[in-house]
Amino acid sequence: MKTTNFDDLLAENLKDADFKKEYEALEEEFDVAKKIIHLRLTAGLTQKELARQAHTSQAAISRLESGTYRNVSLAFLRRVGAVLGVKPHVSFQ
């Protein structure tokens, strides 16, 4: 089975103006999702393992990693971050 590199796929999709507009509207969410995925994989955890340790469901971790999770709480990000050995940082620009 052939696998696709996410960054290559994203670069290709960003050539489409409609896709680019929608992606840019959700850029912060996707950045958080990519960071969580990277941290989880670096820790050698599955979504299910991360969920168990963060006292949540695998579906909640999946939604977080999808980049489309709305109304995520800082408390939830703290629990996930604690398992991954990081703290969330929120700022306004």
CORVENMO-V75637 format. One record per helix or strand of 3 or more residues. SS is the DSSP state (a for helix, b for strand). FROM is the first residue (numbers start at 1). LEN is the number of residues. If there is no record, write none. Layout:
# CORVENMO-V75637
ss->[SS;SS]
from->[FROM;FROM]
len->[LEN;LEN]
This chain:
# CORVENMO-V75637
ss->[a;a;a;a;a;a]
from->[6;17;27;47;58;74]
len->[8;9;16;7;9;11]
